[in-house]
Amino acid sequence: MELGNISQPTYGPGPEAPESSTPGLMRMVHGFLRMVQPNDLPALPSLVGAPVLRCLSFFLFQLLLYELGFLVCVAIGLLFTILVPLVGCCFCCCRC
């Protein structure tokens, strides 16, 4: 095994993404993730020279905006999880 020049190494091409057997599903998943979370993660503000409470509240607001798409998906999921069995139970019990 040859080490080569350690002070100035030469690098080959980086790793490639593995080929998928379901490219349509991969495009659909990435499209959903881009739709739900289009923005980058907000950077943590520096706390030098600014009121700490204002910086943290602004950061939490930015973080909630970042996660808003997932929060909406969770709310819809919980709504369906609660409403579908409840409506099914009403249809089964009342049968009007």
N, C-alpha and C positions, 0 to 999 in steps of 0.2 A: 504494500500500500504506500503510495507516494503522497507526501504532504504538499509539495509544491512550494511556492513562495509565500511564507507566512506573513511577511510585512505588507505585501500588496496582493491579497488574494484575488482570484478571478472567479466571478460568480456566473453560474449558468442560468437558464431561464427558471422562473419561479414555478411553483406548483400550479397545475391547471385544475380547474373545477372538474370533478368527476362527471362523466357522461351519465345522463339519466335515461332510464327506459321509459319515462313518462314526461316528455318535454311539455306537453299541453298542461298537465297538472302543475308542473313547476312554474310555467308562465302565469297560470291562474293564481297560485299562491303568492308569487311575487307581486302581481297586480293588486291583490287584496291587501298585502302589507304596505304597498306604496299608497293605496287609497286610505287605509286606516291611520297610518303614521307617516305623513309626508315630510315632516320637519326633522331636523337633527336634534339630538339631545342638547338642552340648554347647558351652557357652561356655568359652573359654580361661581358666583360673583366674588370679587375680592372684598373683604370686610374692612379695608383700610380707609379711614376718613369718612365713612358713611355710617348712618345709624344701622345697627345690626338688625333690628327688627324689620326695618323697611327693606333691607337687602334680602333677608330671608323670606319675607312675605312675597316679594316680587319673584324670587326664585321659585317658591312653591306654586305661584300663579303660572309661571312659565312651564313648570313641570306638569301641572294639571292640563295645560293646553297641549303639551306634548303627548300626554296619555289620553286625551279626550276621545279619540277614535276607539281605543280599547275599552274605555269606560262606557261608551255608548253601546258597544257590542255586548258587554257584560250585562248592562241594564236590559237590553232586548232579550238576551238569553234567560235572565231571571224572570222576566215578564212571561215568556213562553213556558218556562218551567213551572210557573205557578198557575197561569191561566189555562193551559191546555188540559191538565188533569182536572181542574175545577169545572171547566165547561163540559168535559167528558162525563164527570160525575153527575152534573146537573141533567145531561141528556139521558143518562142511564136511569137515574132515580125518578125524574119527573115524567118523561115520555109523554109530554102533552101534544 
